Amino acid sequence: MQAKLIIAAFAACTGLAACGDTTGEQVVYGAGAGALGSALIDGNLVTGAAVGAAANVIYCKENPRKC
């Protein structure tokens, strides 16, 4: 279980590292990272995608130089 959690965290960080240039890209990349992370830890894919999308958009809007 701990290996899955580590892999999920790495996948989420990797997905969020590619923030996207537009809001649409940010939503897609964040949703993909969130869904992947949820799949790896046997979580709810829709919830993971929603949280990932929101987190990526918020992060990119708050830290535009890091995206």
Stockholm file with secondary structure:
# STOCKHOLM 1.0

chainA/1-67         MQAKLIIAAFAACTGLAACGDTTGEQVVYGAGAGALGSALIDGNLVTGAAVGAAANVIYCKENPRKC
#=GR chainA/1-67 SS CHHHHHHHHHHHHHHHHSCCSSHHHHHHHHHHHHHHHHHHTTCCHHHHHHHHHHHHHHHHHHCGGGC
#=GC SS_cons        CHHHHHHHHHHHHHHHHSCCSSHHHHHHHHHHHHHHHHHHTTCCHHHHHHHHHHHHHHHHHHCGGGC
//
